[in-house]
C-alpha cells in the first residue's frame, strides 16, 4: 500500500495545477521509480516465501495477493472526500 498511495496524489493533482517551469517528469522518475521498484521487490520476496507455505496454487495465490494488496488503496481512493 505504501508505494501506491503516494502515486495517487500526483495523478489527482495534475488536473488542478497551473503549469510552471518545474513540471518535469525526471524528478518523479528519480524518486518514485526506485521507491516503487523497492517495494515491488520486497512484496515479491515476501510473497514468494508465503506462497510456498500455502495450499493455494501459484495461479490462485498471486492474483489474490495482488487484490489483497491493492484493496486498501482502492478503498482509500474511493472514500476520499
C-alpha positions as CSV (number, residue, x, y, z in Angstrom):
1,X,0.0,0.0,0.0
2,X,2.9,2.4,0.7
3,X,4.1,3.0,-2.9
4,X,0.6,3.1,-4.5
5,X,-1.0,5.7,-2.2
6,X,1.7,8.4,-2.8
7,X,1.3,7.9,-6.6
8,X,-2.4,8.9,-6.3
9,X,-1.5,12.5,-5.3
10,X,0.4,13.4,-8.5
11,X,-2.2,11.7,-10.6
12,X,-5.1,13.6,-8.9
13,X,-3.3,16.9,-8.7
14,X,-2.3,17.0,-12.3
15,X,-5.7,18.4,-13.3
16,X,-5.7,21.1,-10.6
17,X,-2.2,22.6,-11.1
18,X,-1.1,25.6,-13.1
19,X,1.7,24.8,-15.4
20,X,5.2,26.1,-14.3
21,X,8.7,25.6,-15.5
22,X,9.2,22.9,-12.9
23,X,6.8,20.4,-14.3
24,X,9.3,17.9,-15.5
25,X,8.9,14.1,-15.0
26,X,12.6,13.5,-14.3
27,X,12.2,14.2,-10.6
28,X,9.3,11.6,-10.4
29,X,11.4,9.1,-12.2
30,X,14.3,9.6,-9.8
31,X,12.2,9.5,-6.7
32,X,9.1,7.4,-7.4
33,X,10.6,4.7,-9.6
34,X,13.2,3.4,-7.1
35,X,10.7,3.6,-4.2
36,X,8.1,1.6,-6.2
37,X,10.7,-0.8,-7.5
38,X,12.0,-1.5,-4.0
39,X,8.5,-2.1,-2.7
40,X,7.6,-4.4,-5.5
41,X,10.9,-6.3,-4.9
42,X,10.1,-6.7,-1.2
43,X,6.5,-7.6,-1.9
44,X,7.6,-10.3,-4.4
45,X,10.2,-11.7,-1.9
46,X,7.7,-11.9,0.9
47,X,5.0,-13.3,-1.4
48,X,7.3,-16.0,-2.7
49,X,8.1,-17.1,0.9
50,X,4.4,-17.1,1.8
51,X,3.3,-18.8,-1.4
52,X,5.5,-21.8,-0.6
53,X,3.7,-22.2,2.8
54,X,0.1,-22.0,1.5
55,X,-2.0,-24.7,0.0
56,X,-3.0,-22.4,-2.9
57,X,-1.5,-22.9,-6.3
58,X,0.5,-20.1,-7.8
59,X,-2.2,-19.4,-10.3
60,X,-4.6,-18.6,-7.4
61,X,-2.1,-17.2,-4.9
62,X,-0.7,-14.3,-6.9
63,X,-3.9,-12.7,-8.1
64,X,-5.4,-13.0,-4.6
65,X,-2.2,-11.5,-3.1
66,X,-2.4,-8.6,-5.6
67,X,-6.0,-7.9,-4.8
68,X,-5.3,-8.0,-1.1
69,X,-2.5,-5.5,-1.6
70,X,-4.5,-3.1,-3.7
71,X,-7.8,-3.2,-1.9
72,X,-6.9,-0.8,1.0
73,X,-5.6,1.7,-1.6
74,X,-8.7,1.3,-3.6
75,X,-10.9,1.8,-0.5
76,X,-8.9,5.0,0.4
77,X,-9.2,6.4,-3.1
78,X,-13.0,5.7,-3.3
79,X,-13.6,7.2,0.2
80,X,-11.6,10.3,-0.5
81,X,-13.7,13.4,0.3
